[in-house]
Amino acid sequence: MGSHGKGLLAAFVATFPTMTVLTFALIHSKAGQAATVDYAKGLLFMTPPWIIYVLCLIMLLPKLGFLKSLFIGVLTYMIFAGVVSVVVKHLK
C-alpha cells in the first residue's frame, strides 16, 4: 500500500492495535487486571521514544538513506527508552 502512494492507509494498517489487543488478552488471562494495567502504562511511557524514532526516519531518510536512518532511529529509540526506564524506576 505504501509503495502505491497510499501511505496513510498503510500507516493505519501498520498501527492497527492487533498485537496489543492480543497481548492485553493474554496478559489479562494469565496475570489479571493489575498486570494488564501495568503493561498499558508501559506502552504509554514508551510512546515518546517511539515517536522520536519515527521522526528520525522522516528527517534523516532523505539525507542519509534507509539503512543509516534506520540504524540511527533504532539507536535513538533505545537510548530514550533507557532514559524513560530509569526515570520511571526512580519515580516508583
Secondary structure, DSSP 4 states (H G I P E B T S, - for coil): -GGGT-HHHHHHHHHSTHHHHHHHHHHHHHH-HHHHHHHHHHHHHTHHHHHHHHHHHHHHHHHH-HHHHHHHHHHHHHHHHHHHHHHHHHH-
